[in-house]
Amino acid sequence: MAAPHSRECDTLWENELNVIALLTDFGTRDTYVAQMRGVIACREPSLCVIDVTHAISPQAVLAGAYALADAVEAFPAGTVFVVVVDPGVGSERRAIAAEIGAWRYVGPDNGLLSVLLVRYALGAVVELSNPAFHRQPRSSTFHGRDIFAPVAAAWATGTPLAAFGSPVTAPLVRIEVAFPLCDADEHHQTVTGVVIDADHFGNLRSNIDRETLGKVALESCKVAIDGTFVGPIANCYADGVPGDVIALFGSNNRLEVAVCHGSAAERFPLARTMTVSIPVDGTEAVI
């Protein structure tokens, strides 16, 4: 359900210090994240800055979009998310700031908001065209440090959204493959999704959420990865013996394939699609 937008939220955001959350594909080996945090500290050292993750695979915009959507509800209203998975940095792609549901976003307009825009209401959006809020000199390859971080710090400390640039009225970029496809025949319904990423434990996570399957009994579903049957939908990671391949809904309510006491990413290193087959009227599904 989309969260409503209100001027009361604007008043809260403009008058209180808030959380800034960083999500990037920068990794932690280099100084990129530290430089962004340094720019924010120069604006207001007392801001609370939280690292959501910096382990998004390089240039993996779709994985970044899902990671952002997975994280937002754990954060307080008014949090400014600085999300930088930006293979188009320095090009004609727009740099934007946007109100989305109860939260705020600063980053590139390249599809990173695709999942959020389905779940929550989009409020005001501006293009970050006012250089007064940019770090100078501005690099053409590091907008995270020179545009997004200083804008986020200013926004979190009371600068109104309109100060950062002109309103955006054209639709934001959306990634069409961000959502699963549904098909049906007389014997079964089939939901086909894509493998978005693998977590630290090697669990392969898809874009199929529980709501997509509706009210069907999970034990009647059959799951396949790239056409290879891996089992029905289990309840937890312990539903099997070491080495078993299982499917389950993880804590972010997305379908995963896991290996008990092992790594599904190692077992299926080239996995791209995940399929759920649901029998119609009691007919056993065939994959």
Phi, psi and omega per residue, in radians:
M1 nan 2.324 -3.115
A2 -1.237 2.361 3.116
A3 -1.395 2.371 -3.110
P4 -1.232 2.680 3.054
H5 -1.862 2.500 -3.123
S6 -2.544 2.728 3.062
R7 -1.175 -0.413 3.066
E8 -1.044 -0.677 3.081
C9 -1.090 -0.733 3.134
D10 -1.027 -0.739 -3.129
T11 -1.098 -0.752 3.101
L12 -1.058 -0.833 -3.069
W13 -1.142 -0.585 -3.032
E14 -1.455 -0.137 -3.017
N15 -2.204 -0.009 -3.132
E16 -2.315 2.575 3.018
L17 -1.181 2.535 -3.071
N18 -2.351 3.082 3.129
V19 -1.436 2.449 2.940
I20 -1.973 2.261 -3.124
A21 -2.042 2.261 -3.082
L22 -1.859 2.274 3.097
L23 -2.388 2.052 -3.079
T24 -2.507 3.061 2.980
D25 -1.889 0.434 -3.024
F26 -1.365 -0.341 -3.003
G27 1.219 -3.049 -3.109
T28 -2.148 0.066 3.141
R29 -1.257 -0.685 -3.084
D30 -1.620 -3.092 -3.062
T31 -1.662 0.143 -2.998
Y32 -1.047 -0.839 -3.122
V33 -1.128 -0.753 3.139
A34 -1.060 -0.662 3.121
Q35 -1.136 -0.697 3.081
M36 -1.096 -0.778 3.124
R37 -1.119 -0.612 3.108
G38 -1.141 -0.729 3.101
V39 -1.081 -0.730 3.112
I40 -1.117 -0.740 -3.139
A41 -1.128 -0.574 3.100
C42 -1.101 -0.574 3.125
R43 -1.338 -0.821 -3.090
E44 -2.774 1.718 -3.070
P45 -1.061 -0.408 -3.070
S46 -1.463 -0.066 3.102
L47 -1.079 2.479 3.063
C48 -1.511 2.005 -3.131
V49 -1.963 2.145 -3.100
I50 -2.039 2.325 3.063
D51 -1.538 1.943 3.083
V52 -1.233 -1.006 2.998
T53 -2.947 2.624 2.992
H54 -2.163 0.342 -3.060
A55 -1.882 0.282 2.991
I56 -1.044 2.399 3.110
S57 -1.014 2.469 -3.077
P58 -0.900 2.250 3.106
Q59 1.142 0.219 -3.085
A60 -1.492 1.389 -3.055
V61 -1.084 -0.717 -3.127
L62 -1.093 -0.755 3.097
A63 -1.102 -0.658 3.090
G64 -1.123 -0.673 3.135
A65 -1.102 -0.727 3.124
Y66 -1.268 -0.672 3.098
A67 -1.065 -0.727 3.093
L68 -1.067 -0.837 -3.130
A69 -1.140 -0.600 3.094
D70 -1.113 -0.591 -2.952
A71 -1.564 -0.523 -2.849
V72 -1.017 -0.690 -3.028
E73 -1.247 -0.172 3.052
A74 -1.476 -0.075 -3.059
F75 -1.904 2.658 3.140
P76 -1.210 2.700 3.041
A77 -0.969 2.471 3.133
G78 1.607 -0.153 3.098
T79 -0.994 2.391 3.062
V80 -1.728 1.969 3.104
F81 -1.588 2.106 3.015
V82 -1.753 1.894 -3.016
V83 -2.040 2.014 -3.034
V84 -2.233 1.552 2.891
V85 -2.153 1.705 -2.716
D86 -2.413 1.196 3.137
P87 -1.103 -0.309 -3.134
G88 -1.678 0.273 -3.100
V89 -0.975 2.355 -3.137
G90 1.528 -0.160 3.136
S91 -1.578 -2.832 -3.123
E92 -1.427 -0.020 3.122
R93 -1.079 2.543 -3.067
R94 -1.363 2.531 2.927
A95 -1.763 2.223 -2.982
I96 -2.352 2.840 2.896
A97 -2.229 2.386 -3.019
A98 -2.504 2.576 2.984
E99 -1.672 2.198 -3.087
I100 -2.357 1.974 -3.072
G101 1.011 -2.238 -3.118
A102 -1.629 0.088 -3.010
W103 -2.154 3.088 -3.139
R104 -2.246 2.673 -3.039
Y105 -2.344 2.400 3.012
V106 -2.300 2.256 3.137
G107 2.862 -2.915 3.140
P108 -1.379 2.611 3.036
D109 -1.605 1.437 -3.053
N110 -2.381 0.324 -3.128
G111 1.855 -0.100 -3.141
L112 -1.096 -0.334 3.140
L113 -1.666 0.071 -2.992
S114 -0.940 -0.809 -3.092
V115 -1.299 -0.731 3.121
L116 -1.036 -0.675 -3.067
L117 -1.183 -0.340 3.048
V118 -1.426 -0.603 -3.015
R119 -1.560 -0.485 -2.989
Y120 -2.346 2.774 -3.136
A121 -1.306 2.410 3.069
L122 -1.571 2.187 3.071
G123 -1.657 -2.406 -3.110
A124 -1.288 2.589 3.098
V125 -2.362 2.372 3.041
V126 -2.235 2.645 2.982
E127 -1.502 2.409 -3.037
L128 -1.435 1.257 -3.010
S129 -1.776 -0.042 -3.123
N130 -1.612 1.861 -3.061
P131 -1.194 -0.198 3.127
A132 -1.092 -0.386 -3.124
F133 -1.803 0.165 3.136
H134 -1.757 2.622 3.041
R135 -1.322 2.402 -3.128
Q136 -2.086 2.513 -0.109
P137 -1.222 2.621 -3.049
R138 -1.665 2.177 3.106
S139 -1.362 2.539 3.068
S140 -1.437 -0.112 -3.099
T141 -2.058 0.032 -3.095
F142 -2.446 1.129 3.106
H143 -1.212 -0.389 3.078
G144 -1.005 -0.763 3.128
R145 -1.386 -0.750 -2.897
D146 -1.644 -0.311 3.102
I147 -2.137 -1.014 -2.976
F148 -1.176 -0.784 -3.120
A149 -1.122 -0.853 3.125
P150 -1.152 -0.608 3.079
V151 -1.135 -0.771 3.130
A152 -1.050 -0.747 -3.139
A153 -1.116 -0.720 3.124
A154 -1.164 -0.709 -3.133
W155 -1.144 -0.733 -3.109
A156 -1.215 -0.305 -3.124
T157 -1.884 0.314 2.927
G158 1.963 -0.125 3.099
T159 -1.196 2.277 -3.125
P160 -1.216 2.622 -3.092
L161 -0.950 -0.716 -3.052
A162 -1.077 -0.357 -3.104
A163 -1.244 -0.356 -3.002
F164 -1.433 -0.282 -3.140
G165 2.835 -2.950 -3.051
S166 -1.472 2.600 -3.141
P167 -1.074 2.513 3.059
V168 -1.723 2.143 3.129
T169 -1.931 -0.379 3.098
A170 -1.268 2.635 -3.139
P171 -1.009 2.542 3.066
L172 -1.333 2.740 -3.139
V173 -1.190 2.344 3.064
R174 -2.211 2.535 3.100
I175 -1.632 1.985 -3.038
E176 -1.158 -0.521 -3.094
V177 -1.436 0.189 -3.081
A178 -1.304 -0.160 -3.017
F179 -2.218 2.533 -3.067
P180 -1.201 2.750 3.124
L181 -1.820 2.501 -3.137
C182 -2.078 2.421 3.112
D183 -2.481 2.825 -3.119
A184 -2.702 2.610 2.929
D185 -2.353 -2.923 -3.055
E186 -1.219 -0.272 -3.071
H187 -1.808 -0.610 -3.071
H188 -2.749 2.781 2.965
Q189 -1.756 2.513 -3.132
T190 -2.221 2.221 3.044
V191 -1.943 2.134 -3.117
T192 -2.031 2.177 3.097
G193 -2.178 -3.131 3.122
V194 -1.969 2.669 3.025
V195 -1.375 2.046 -3.067
I196 -1.417 -0.853 -3.068
D197 -2.911 -3.137 3.016
A198 -2.122 2.417 3.118
D199 -1.452 -3.060 -3.087
H200 -1.026 -0.483 -3.101
F201 -1.564 -0.026 -3.124
G202 1.516 0.191 3.084
N203 -1.334 2.221 -3.137
L204 -1.469 2.126 -3.054
R205 -1.893 2.337 -3.094
S206 -1.847 -3.125 3.059
N207 -1.721 0.272 3.107
I208 -1.608 2.041 3.116
D209 -1.777 2.938 -3.068
R210 -1.089 -0.623 -3.110
E211 -1.104 -0.560 -3.137
T212 -1.072 -0.573 -3.116
L213 -1.442 -0.141 3.112
G214 1.204 -2.483 -3.028
K215 -1.730 0.323 -3.110
V216 -1.191 2.657 3.074
A217 -1.274 2.159 -3.041
L218 -1.098 -0.540 -3.121
E219 -1.182 -0.261 3.120
S220 -1.537 -0.172 -3.098
C221 -1.449 2.600 3.033
K222 -2.134 2.354 -3.043
V223 -1.991 2.411 3.065
A224 -2.271 2.610 3.051
I225 -2.106 2.076 -3.020
D226 0.874 0.696 3.084
G227 1.474 -0.083 3.124
T228 -1.700 2.117 -3.116
F229 -1.127 2.272 3.130
V230 -2.075 -0.129 3.050
G231 2.284 3.020 3.023
P232 -1.277 3.094 -3.125
I233 -1.506 2.102 -3.117
A234 -1.573 3.111 -3.111
N235 -1.663 -0.619 -3.085
C236 -2.690 3.005 -3.079
Y237 -1.143 -0.380 -3.109
A238 -1.486 0.006 -3.135
D239 -1.384 1.167 3.128
G240 2.895 3.070 3.080
V241 -1.842 2.789 -3.114
P242 -0.870 2.250 -3.126
G243 1.753 -0.324 3.110
D244 -1.157 2.476 3.019
V245 -1.683 2.200 -3.111
I246 -2.273 2.759 3.014
A247 -2.020 2.506 3.141
L248 -2.843 2.875 3.013
F249 -1.606 2.161 -3.121
G250 -1.409 -3.038 -3.043
S251 -1.144 -0.347 3.094
N252 -1.682 0.233 3.020
N253 1.166 0.458 3.056
R254 -2.000 2.507 -3.100
L255 -1.168 2.325 3.140
E256 -2.198 2.730 2.900
V257 -2.014 2.224 -3.080
A258 -2.268 2.804 3.004
V259 -2.037 2.145 3.140
C260 -1.013 2.152 -3.131
H261 1.004 0.517 3.140
G262 -2.687 -2.849 -3.064
S263 -2.212 2.076 3.064
A264 -1.207 -0.531 3.120
A265 -1.116 -0.594 3.077
E266 -1.349 -0.607 -3.138
R267 -1.237 -0.644 -3.101
F268 -2.206 1.200 -3.000
P269 -1.160 -0.357 -3.099
L270 -1.898 0.264 -3.057
A271 -1.060 2.381 -3.139
R272 -2.228 -0.607 -3.079
T273 -2.181 2.649 3.058
M274 -2.255 2.322 -3.039
T275 -2.210 2.392 3.045
V276 -2.035 2.169 3.110
S277 -1.889 2.242 -3.045
I278 -2.121 2.140 3.141
P279 -1.164 2.555 3.116
V280 -1.798 2.213 3.088
D281 0.980 0.689 3.053
G282 1.448 -0.055 3.122
T283 -1.297 2.323 -3.111
E284 -1.179 2.292 -3.136
A285 -1.286 2.545 3.087
V286 -2.116 2.233 3.131
I287 -1.778 nan nan
